[in-house]
């Protein structure tokens, strides 16, 4: 299947893996030292079979007890996190095409929603393991997010239409057709602005719920692929086809710093629960973990293939991720469709 909008191959505009920001090397902050010590004792990346084909999206429930994954095999899976392993709880079938993205309700740990190329979104309840709503949409869906107040689900499709769906009535409240390639979409933490990253390297900001354009920020020289807000509400980050991650001040809407250690288009981002670490991934065979405040490299998680999706646990330094299937070199049937966890104890 084609990669998500704008996440196609092609080397980034910048080579090399410089640190985020120039100048002489600084002494490591106490936070970085503490996290590096923790990760040295917890370097394991463990694999858990989840699907019959590649995994496109992973996400934690708000309480951190469950991890959901969506796959090219048209299903979603949900795992329970038990001590230091994931135990598969259920597989959710019903979609007629690839599940490209999913997310959980921001405050109800039992509900999650999936976006599929079959022109529907589905809301699932882990208590009944059933689909509680199927909402038909106009196009093949590629991205989805749930508003911080839990009342609205926004879904974007391949035709650059974003539909806003009432999470209770499951009816469409608004629909916007954009004249540019829409990549990832997100509300800000205050629920009063809606952000889109686009194919021209811009971040478009709309008022919410009015959906009036507030600002368009030229963020990157090439396709702006992904966006994430930090849990503290201080920053948001964007990742681009230029292989850069940029960090933005939410209030000032200015770029605070860039992270430039990846060489390929940045496909996925995640802030840690305390807002102090930022994981970013691409077709590079590692996930970069940076300290947000300095841009310093805190750790890199080795991978054997491109990474599609990363998600920090909402309460502890545990990173879930999923990669492309390894080609040829390995037994690809074993690798296809696994979900991985980094940060587990080495002896577990």
C-alpha positions in Angstrom: 0.0 0.0 0.0 1.2 3.5 -0.5 2.7 5.1 2.6 0.6 7.8 4.4 0.4 11.1 2.6 3.8 12.7 2.2 5.6 9.9 3.9 7.1 8.6 0.7 10.7 7.6 0.3 13.4 10.0 -1.0 16.3 11.2 1.1 15.7 14.2 3.3 17.1 17.5 2.2 19.7 17.3 5.0 22.4 14.7 5.4 24.2 13.8 8.5 22.9 13.4 12.1 23.8 16.7 13.8 22.6 17.4 17.2 19.6 19.7 17.6 21.3 23.1 17.7 25.0 23.9 17.2 27.6 25.1 19.7 29.9 23.2 22.0 28.7 20.0 23.7 27.0 20.8 27.0 27.1 18.8 30.2 24.2 16.4 30.2 21.3 17.5 32.3 20.4 15.5 35.4 17.2 14.4 33.6 19.1 13.1 30.6 21.6 11.3 32.9 18.8 9.7 34.9 16.9 8.6 31.8 20.0 7.2 30.1 20.7 5.2 33.2 17.2 3.9 33.2 17.3 2.9 29.5 20.7 1.2 29.9 19.0 -1.1 32.4 15.9 -1.3 30.1 17.3 -1.6 26.6 15.2 -4.5 25.5 12.9 -4.0 22.5 10.5 -6.9 22.8 8.2 -8.0 19.9 4.6 -9.1 20.3 2.7 -10.7 17.4 -0.3 -8.6 16.7 -1.4 -8.9 13.0 -1.0 -10.8 9.8 0.4 -7.8 8.0 2.2 -4.6 8.7 1.1 -2.4 11.6 0.2 1.2 10.6 -0.7 2.7 14.0 -0.2 2.1 17.7 -1.9 4.0 20.6 -2.2 3.7 24.4 -5.5 4.1 26.3 -5.6 7.2 28.6 -4.9 5.0 31.6 -2.1 3.1 30.0 -3.5 -0.3 30.7 -4.2 -1.1 27.0 -2.4 -0.7 23.7 -4.3 -0.8 20.4 -2.8 -1.4 17.0 -4.3 -1.0 13.5 -3.0 -2.9 10.5 -3.0 -3.4 6.7 -4.8 -6.7 7.5 -8.0 -4.7 8.1 -8.2 -5.4 11.8 -7.3 -3.7 15.1 -5.8 -5.5 18.0 -5.9 -4.6 21.7 -3.3 -5.7 24.3 -3.3 -5.5 28.0 0.0 -4.4 29.6 0.8 -6.8 32.3 4.0 -6.2 34.4 6.5 -6.3 31.6 4.7 -7.8 28.7 1.8 -7.3 26.4 -1.0 -9.9 26.5 -3.3 -9.9 23.5 -6.9 -9.3 24.6 -8.8 -9.1 21.4 -8.8 -8.7 17.6 -11.4 -6.4 16.2 -12.7 -7.3 12.7 -15.2 -5.5 10.5 -13.3 -3.0 8.3 -13.2 -3.9 4.6 -9.8 -2.3 4.0 -6.6 -1.3 5.8 -6.8 0.3 9.2 -4.5 3.3 8.7 -4.9 5.1 12.0 -6.6 4.7 15.4 -6.9 6.7 18.6 -8.5 6.3 22.0 -11.1 8.4 23.7 -9.1 11.1 25.7 -10.6 10.2 29.1 -12.6 7.0 28.7 -10.2 4.1 28.7 -12.7 1.7 27.1 -13.4 3.4 23.8 -11.2 3.7 20.7 -11.9 4.6 17.1 -10.4 3.3 13.8 -10.0 5.0 10.4 -10.0 2.8 7.3 -9.6 3.0 3.6 -13.1 1.4 3.4 -14.7 4.9 3.7 -15.9 4.3 7.3 -14.7 4.9 10.8 -15.6 2.5 13.6 -15.9 3.1 17.3 -15.2 0.1 19.5 -15.8 -0.7 23.2 -13.3 -3.0 24.8 -15.8 -4.1 27.5 -18.2 -5.7 24.9 -15.4 -6.2 22.3 -18.0 -4.9 19.8 -18.2 -2.1 17.3 -20.7 0.4 18.8 -20.9 2.6 15.7 -19.9 2.5 12.1 -19.9 6.0 10.5 -19.8 6.2 6.7 -17.5 8.9 5.3 -17.0 10.3 1.8 -13.5 9.0 1.1 -10.7 6.7 2.0 -9.7 7.7 5.5 -6.1 8.1 6.4 -6.0 10.1 9.7 -8.1 10.5 12.8 -8.1 12.2 16.1 -10.4 12.6 19.1 -11.0 16.1 20.6 -9.6 16.6 24.1 -13.1 17.1 25.5 -14.1 13.8 24.0 -17.1 15.2 22.1 -15.9 15.2 18.5 -13.9 12.9 16.2 -12.1 14.4 13.2 -11.2 12.2 10.3 -9.3 13.1 7.2 -9.4 11.3 3.8 -7.2 10.9 0.7 -9.2 13.7 -1.0 -8.2 16.3 1.7 -11.6 16.4 3.2 -11.8 16.6 7.1 -15.1 15.5 8.6 -16.1 16.4 12.2 -18.3 13.7 13.8 -20.3 14.0 17.0 -18.9 11.3 19.2 -22.3 10.7 20.9 -24.8 10.9 18.0 -22.2 9.6 15.4 -23.5 12.2 12.9 -21.3 14.6 10.9 -21.3 18.1 12.4 -19.1 19.8 9.8 -17.0 19.0 6.8 -14.2 21.0 5.3 -12.6 20.5 1.8 -9.1 21.8 1.7 -7.2 23.0 -1.4 -3.9 21.5 -0.3 -2.7 18.0 0.7 -3.8 17.4 4.3 -1.5 15.2 6.3 -2.0 14.9 10.0 -4.7 16.7 12.0 -5.0 17.6 15.7 -6.7 19.8 18.2 -4.6 21.8 20.6 -4.9 20.7 24.3 -7.4 23.6 25.0 -9.8 22.3 22.4 -10.2 25.8 20.8 -8.0 25.4 17.8 -7.6 22.8 15.1 -4.2 22.2 13.4 -3.4 20.6 10.1 0.0 19.8 8.5 0.1 20.1 4.7 2.0 19.1 1.6 3.4 22.6 1.1 5.3 22.5 4.4 2.8 24.6 6.3 0.8 24.3 9.6 -2.7 25.6 9.1 -4.5 26.7 12.3 -8.3 27.0 12.4 -10.5 28.3 15.2 -12.7 25.6 16.8 -15.6 25.1 16.6 -16.0 27.9 14.0 -13.3 26.4 11.7 -12.2 29.9 10.6 -8.6 30.2 9.4 -6.4 31.9 12.1 -3.0 31.4 10.7 -0.8 29.5 8.2 2.8 29.0 9.4 5.5 28.1 6.9 7.1 25.4 9.0 9.3 23.4 6.6 10.7 23.8 3.1 9.0 20.5 2.1 5.9 18.4 2.9 4.9 18.7 6.6 3.9 15.2 7.6 3.0 14.8 11.3 2.1 16.9 14.3 1.9 16.1 18.1 1.1 18.3 21.1 2.9 17.7 24.4 0.8 16.6 27.4 1.8 19.8 29.3 0.4 22.1 26.7 3.7 24.0 26.3 4.9 22.8 22.9 3.8 21.0 19.7 6.2 19.3 17.3 6.0 18.7 13.5 7.9 16.3 11.4 8.7 16.9 7.7 9.9 15.3 4.5 13.1 17.4 5.0 14.0 15.0 7.8 13.7 17.7 10.4 11.5 17.8 13.5 10.6 21.3 14.6 9.4 22.2 18.1 6.9 25.1 18.5 5.8 27.2 21.4 2.0 26.8 21.6 1.3 30.3 22.9 3.8 32.3 20.7 3.5 30.0 17.6 7.3 30.3 17.1 9.8 27.6 16.4 11.9 27.0 19.5 14.4 24.5 18.1 14.9 21.8 15.5 16.1 18.2 15.8 18.1 17.0 12.8 19.5 13.5 13.6 17.2 11.6 11.2 18.1 11.4 7.5 14.7 10.5 6.0 11.2 12.0 6.0 9.8 12.1 9.6 6.7 9.9 9.7 5.8 9.8 13.4 6.3 11.7 16.7 5.4 11.2 20.3 6.0 13.2 23.5 6.6 11.3 26.8 4.0 11.6 29.6 6.1 14.3 31.4 6.6 16.3 28.1 10.4 16.0 28.5 11.2 13.5 25.8 10.3 13.5 22.1 10.6 10.3 20.0 10.7 10.7 16.3 11.0 8.0 13.6 11.4 7.6 9.8 13.0 5.2 7.4 16.2 5.5 9.3 16.9 2.2 11.2 16.6 3.9 14.6 14.1 5.9 16.6 15.6 9.2 17.9 14.7 10.1 21.5 15.6 13.8 22.3 15.4 15.8 25.4 12.8 18.5 24.6 14.3 21.4 26.4 17.9 21.1 25.0 17.4 19.1 21.8 20.2 16.8 23.0 20.1 13.2 22.0 19.0 11.1 24.9 18.9 7.7 23.3 18.4 5.9 20.0 16.3 2.8 19.7 17.7 0.4 17.1 15.3 -0.9 14.4 15.8 -3.3 11.5 13.4 -1.5 9.2 11.6 1.8 8.7 9.3 2.8 11.6 5.7 3.8 10.9 4.3 4.7 14.3 5.6 5.5 17.8 3.7 6.1 21.1 4.9 6.8 24.6 3.0 5.2 27.5 0.9 7.9 29.2 2.4 7.3 32.7 5.9 5.8 32.3 8.9 5.8 30.0 7.8 2.9 27.8 7.7 3.3 24.0 5.4 1.3 21.8 6.3 1.2 18.1 5.8 -0.7 14.8 8.0 -1.1 11.8 7.8 -2.1 8.2 8.1 -5.7 7.4 11.7 -6.8 7.1 12.5 -7.7 3.5 14.1 -11.0 2.5 16.9 -11.0 5.0 14.8 -12.4 7.8 11.8 -14.7 8.1 9.4 -12.0 7.1 6.3 -14.0 8.2 7.5 -13.8 11.8 8.2 -10.1 11.6 5.1 -9.0 9.7 2.5 -7.5 12.0 4.5 -7.3 15.3 4.1 -4.5 17.9 7.3 -3.6 19.8 8.0 -2.2 23.3 11.2 -0.4 24.3 12.0 0.3 27.9 11.3 -3.1 29.5 13.8 -4.4 32.0 16.7 -6.3 30.3 16.1 -9.4 32.5 12.3 -9.6 31.9 
